[in-house]
Amino acid sequence: DFILQPFDDKVFPPIVVGKDDPVPPELLDIQAHGGTDISAAVHASLALIRGASGVFSKADVILISDGASSANDLDYLRESATKLGVTVFGVAIGKPGKSLAPWCGEHVVGVTDLNSVGEELAGAVVGV
């Protein structure tokens, strides 16, 4: 299971997805209106992990974004992630991986073409 934490300039309610579940329809209904607040999304994700029990209390964060964002509260976010034992991974869509480095450090990759990440992963990402 995993939790999707959608965001743009605001953080949307989290969506829990079961291991064998398809992409939930409510995720497809989210209308992103531009603006990206990555720090707010990481804050929300860490708060979910901090308040979780069971398997989610030992979760990591995978940040996927096609936007740029001001890097607010980085010291606090890094310290919180470290205290929780959380690694923040990043996938920058259509941008160099370094665009997410402020939140992810070296745990980031830039993807400009889903074919470049392999057919199996691309299919998993787009649900084919």
Secondary structure, DSSP 8 states (H G I E B T S, - for coil): -EEE--BSSSB---EEE-TT----HHHHT----S---HHHHHHHHHHHHHT--GGGGG--EEEEESS----TTHHHHHHHHHHHT--EEEEEETS-GGGGHHHHTT-EEEES-GGGG-HHHHHHHHT-
